[in-house]
Amino acid sequence: MAMEASEIERMIKEALPDAQVSIEDLRGDGDHYAANVVSEAFRGKSRVQQHQLVYAALQGRMGGELHALALQTGAPD
């Protein structure tokens, strides 16, 4: 079962309330997305740690409802 982009965005913003999130459905199938997430919570963290925060926000849906998510993360300038 596919996930809606709005659901991905909602879950990320619930976990990272200050996040600026943009989601793109890469194939139009609801399974392959790209996300750009900017949050102060990422400041001082490695790229891996930033991605782990986003994956945690998705509460185990990666690999199930959400097949692929290409992530770009960073702290605000």
PyMOL commands that set and color helices and strands:
alter all, ss='L'
color gray80, all
select helices_A, chain A and resi 5-15+40-42+47-57
alter helices_A, ss='H'
color red, helices_A
select strands_A, chain A and resi 20-25+32-38+68-74
alter strands_A, ss='S'
color yellow, strands_A
deselect
rebuild
show_as cartoon
